[in-house]
């Protein structure tokens, strides 16, 4: 766990946050400006996680990292729990796909436009 946490902490920028969600799940709050930038960061992070393989010697599978990316949509009414749920679903999708170590979650639905009150 500590090695995975160190990989995430080392990859975080000064204005980003890393935290342990529970068990073997961590979150990294990125300050990415686009989906492409977030995916690039996830790719580098999962590549760096290749260093976890050294801890797999007595395990049936090689340790690694799968990442789920959920972009915050400012125009939505999405709560933080829903944002984490989208990232979690994307992470499990990445775990199921042997070709990818990260997956981008579908965007949150935008909030309907505010209705103007008529006099």
NUNU-514593 format. One line per 10 residues: number of its first residue (from 1); their letters; for each residue x, y, z of C-alpha. Coordinates in steps of 0.001 Angstrom, whole numbers. Example, Ala and Ser with C-alpha at 12.3 -4.5 7.8 and 13.67 -1.06 7.14 Angstrom:
BEGIN
1> AS> 12300 -4500 7800 | 13670 -1060 7140
# end
This chain:
BEGIN
1> XXXXXXXXXX> 0 0 0 | 2728 2415 902 | 4465 1954 -2456 | 1229 2711 -4338 | 605 5763 -2168 | 4147 6977 -2808 | 3726 6589 -6579 | 552 8667 -6451 | 2001 11291 -4110 | 5135 11630 -6225
11> XXXXXXXXXX> 3037 12171 -9353 | 807 14835 -7781 | 1420 18499 -8504 | 1543 21080 -5696 | -2152 22020 -6057 | -3445 18428 -6249 | -4620 16077 -3514 | -4009 12374 -2934 | -6027 10346 -465 | -6787 6769 430
21> XXXXXXXXXX> -10443 5912 -88 | -10174 2556 1656 | -8581 -828 1167 | -6424 -613 -1931 | -8273 2334 -3484 | -6802 5816 -3696 | -7983 9068 -5231 | -5935 11732 -6954 | -7676 15053 -7481 | -6044 16405 -10651
31> XXXXXXXXXX> -6017 19949 -11898 | -6216 18776 -15526 | -7780 21139 -18056 | -9039 18474 -20457 | -9878 14804 -20832 | -6740 14336 -22938 | -4555 15807 -20196 | -6228 13640 -17521 | -5762 10535 -19669 | -2100 11417 -20238
41> XXXXXXXXXX> -1575 11750 -16506 | -3363 8438 -15876 | -1200 6734 -18488 | 2001 7991 -16851 | 711 7041 -13410 | -192 3487 -14416 | 3165 3119 -16180 | 4949 4222 -13007 | 2895 1629 -11118 | 4832 -1035 -13018
51> XXXXXXXXXX> 7295 -667 -10129 | 4727 -2461 -7939 | 5543 -5724 -9742 | 8526 -6237 -7439 | 6064 -6816 -4576 | 4278 -9598 -6506 | 6846 -12329 -6026 | 4654 -14606 -3884 | 1322 -13549 -5345 | -745 -15302 -8030
61> XXXXXXXXXX> -955 -12102 -10110 | 1359 -9181 -10755 | 510 -6038 -8826 | -337 -2995 -10883 | -2746 -99 -10996 | -6057 552 -12707 | -7376 4116 -12848 | -10839 5495 -13353 | -11077 9098 -14509 | -14155 11218 -13855
71> XXXXXXXXXX> -14072 14812 -15027 | -15893 17339 -12883 | -18546 19091 -14927 | -19130 22579 -13449 | -22479 22902 -15240 | -23905 19841 -13495 | -25535 19417 -10119 | -23315 16404 -9447 | -22460 15745 -5805 | -18953 14644 -4803
81> XXXXXXXXXX> -20203 11123 -3999 | -21563 10800 -7537 | -18269 12029 -8986 | -16425 9353 -7001 | -18979 6728 -8083 | -18344 7564 -11764 | -14580 7307 -11199 | -15062 3990 -9378 | -17153 2547 -12219 | -14512 3654 -14723
91> XXXXXXXXXX> -11777 2050 -12619 | -13612 -1292 -12605 | -14064 -1001 -16375 | -10287 -515 -16670 | -9696 -3608 -14532 | -11885 -5669 -16904 | -10035 -4476 -20025 | -6614 -6144 -20342 | -5588 -3626 -23024 | -6014 -536 -20834
101> XXXXXXXXXX> -5015 461 -17322 | -7326 3474 -17183 | -10777 4423 -18414 | -12552 7757 -18767 | -16047 7822 -17243 | -18947 9277 -19224 | -19514 12934 -18405 | -22067 13892 -15771 | -25366 15218 -17025 | -25535 18974 -17198
111> XXXXXXXXX> -28060 20690 -14991 | -31127 22024 -16764 | -31037 25776 -17367 | -32504 27820 -14525 | -36043 28954 -15165 | -36657 32684 -14934 | -39664 33592 -12830 | -42270 35511 -14752 | -44090 38366 -12992
# end
